[in-house]
Structures are given as structure tokens and as C-alpha cells.
Amino acid sequence: MRNKIKIALIGFGKMGQEIDTLCHESENFEVVSVSFKNINDELDIKGIKKADIAIDFTSKDVVIKNIETIAKLGKNLVIGTTGWYDHLDKVKALVDKYQIGLIYSSNFSVGANIFFKMIDFSAKLFAKFPEYDVYGLEIHHKAKLDSPSGTALKIAGKVNGLHFTSIRAGRNPGFHEVVFDSNADGITLSHQAYNRAGFAKGALVAVEFIKNKKGMYSFEDII
């Protein structure tokens, strides 16, 4: 039996709890540290030192500071927090300086990342035919803080002229739809998350990918 990968959870909201549950059910992963279990807690430095990988699902307000502190400890990182991408250059410099590995994504769902590839391919085809308009819709639960979501922004970056309508209501864990529409016909591509399990499983796929690597990666590098 191989040794379990030791994980430090940075943030213990819904995603942190989902990952924790999967780790307890797994023979491959073990949570050895939890930071910010309560909102006023601090990083568990002592616990993070025992870990192989840290997974951050916190907020854009603290994620850069978390990355810098954990990078100094020489620990590789999986970053599921969104809203910090205007600091990509700074994070890359930290990764290079401390010779760690870091993988990030706006969405760790395997299905969603295949959906991104489908949109990439479709957008290139439809770019040849200007009679098609394109628009998008995303729906998330009422507690989601960012609007549009990191996933919606990622999709918008792949399709010229794409505008998203964002709905925050109810309990939907994540729905994204892109429509290519003309007077003659239309094509709809969509991805519906049923729960957070897909995101948590993808984060653990990212853990296995980044464990012994150095440098900066996105989840699309795995796909």
C-alpha cells in the first residue's frame, strides 16, 4: 500500500469540507492540517509543514498572502480560489523564486474543462460565419460571491463578443450555457454541475498531478 498524500486544507467552507470528506473516504489522501476553519483563524503553519500539498479555497482577499507564506515553506499548491488573476505575474514570480509547483483553475471539474475545449473548438468554427451571434448564461446559488463567475470569465475569454447574463438565486451549484444563434439555426452548449463533488474530485486529481512538479500550471494542462 502506497503512502497517502498529506494535504493541508486552506479554507474550510463548502469546498474545503467536500474535499475533507473525500479524503476521509480515500486510501490515497490524508488531511493533516486545516486553516481558517473559523473565519478569524490564521494559517496553521505547523500543520502545513507536515503536508505534501496545500489546497486553497479561501477568498481573493487573502489568497495571494496565503500563496506567498506557503511558497516560503516550500510546499506545492492547488489554488481553487478565483478573482486573483490580475496578480498572475506576481504568483509566477513566487513560484519561480521558491521553486515550488502550483496549479490553479477557475473550475476543477473534469467535465467543465472538457466543456471549455468544446467551446474552444466551436468558437474557431463559428468565427468563419459572422451571421451567428453568441451569448451566454450562468446560474449559481444565491451565496456565491463573485458575479460573473471565474468560469464565466474564462469562457468569455475564449469567444469574441460573448456576453454573459449572471443569475444568483436558489441553490444551483453551477450552470453555464453558450449559444451560437442565427436566423437559420442555433447550437447550444451547456454544462451543469449537480453538486460540489466534481470540483472536489478534480482538486484531488490536481494534487496528484502537481505533487512532484515545479512551475506553474493550469488545470487545462491535465486535460
Stockholm file with secondary structure:
# STOCKHOLM 1.0

chainA/1-223         MRNKIKIALIGFGKMGQEIDTLCHESENFEVVSVSFKNINDELDIKGIKKADIAIDFTSKDVVIKNIETIAKLGKNLVIGTTGWYDHLDKVKALVDKYQIGLIYSSNFSVGANIFFKMIDFSAKLFAKFPEYDVYGLEIHHKAKLDSPSGTALKIAGKVNGLHFTSIRAGRNPGFHEVVFDSNADGITLSHQAYNRAGFAKGALVAVEFIKNKKGMYSFEDII
#=GR chainA/1-223 SS CCCCEEEEEECCSHHHHHHHHHHHHCSSEEEEEEECSSTTCCCCHHHHTTCSEEEECSCTTTHHHHHHHHHHTTCEEEECCCSCGGGHHHHHHHHHHHTCEEEECSCCCHHHHHHHHHHHHHHHHHTTCTTCEEEEEEEECTTCCCSSCHHHHHHHTTSTTCCEEEEECTTCSCEEEEEEECSSCEEEEEEECCSSHHHHHHHHHHHHHHTTCCEEEEGGGTC
#=GC SS_cons         CCCCEEEEEECCSHHHHHHHHHHHHCSSEEEEEEECSSTTCCCCHHHHTTCSEEEECSCTTTHHHHHHHHHHTTCEEEECCCSCGGGHHHHHHHHHHHTCEEEECSCCCHHHHHHHHHHHHHHHHHTTCTTCEEEEEEEECTTCCCSSCHHHHHHHTTSTTCCEEEEECTTCSCEEEEEEECSSCEEEEEEECCSSHHHHHHHHHHHHHHTTCCEEEEGGGTC
//
